Amino acid sequence: MGLIVADKGQVHFDVLSPCVRPSAVADSASRATASLDPEAEFIPRPNIHSDFWSADRG
């Protein structure tokens, strides 16, 4: 398994084993909380604060 913490705190969790095969993933049951502009060049950075998950900026 691999864990990467990227620029501005994005976290990527990967399985790095050759024994694991990709599988289908069901569509999300909930609506996205951030709007995605179809004209935008990049996906926006997360901007929702969670008292549990968000890092302290102080």
N, C-alpha and C positions, 0 to 999 in steps of 0.2 A: 504494500500500500504506500501511496505517496501523498504528502500534504505539502502544498505550496501556498505561501502567503505572499501575495503580489502587491504591487503598488497600491497605495491607499487602503490596504487591508482586505482586498478580495482574497477569498480562500478557495483553493481548488483541491479536491480530494479525488485521487485516482487509484484504481486498482492496477498494479503493474505486473500481474501474474499472467504468464502465457496460458494458464489453465482456465482463465475466465473469458467467456465469449460475450460480445455485446448482445443485448436482448431488447425487445420492444419496450417502450415506456408509454404508459397511458397518458392521454392529455390531462392537464390539470383540471381538477374539479372546481377550482375557484378562479375568479377573475384577477388579472394582474392589478397590482396596486399602484404601478407607475405607468404613465402614458408613454408609448413608444412612437415617436414621430417617424412616419415612413420616409421622410426626406432626410432624416438624421444620418450622419456618416458613421457615428459610433453609438453603441448602446450606452445610455446614461449610467453614471455611477449610482449605487444605491444611496437613497437620501431619506430613508425611514429609520428613526431611532427606536431601539428596543432597550428597555432598562436591563433586560437579561443578556442579550447578545451584543449590544453595541459597546465599543471601547470607550473609556473615559477620555475625553479630549482635553482634560485639564492638566 
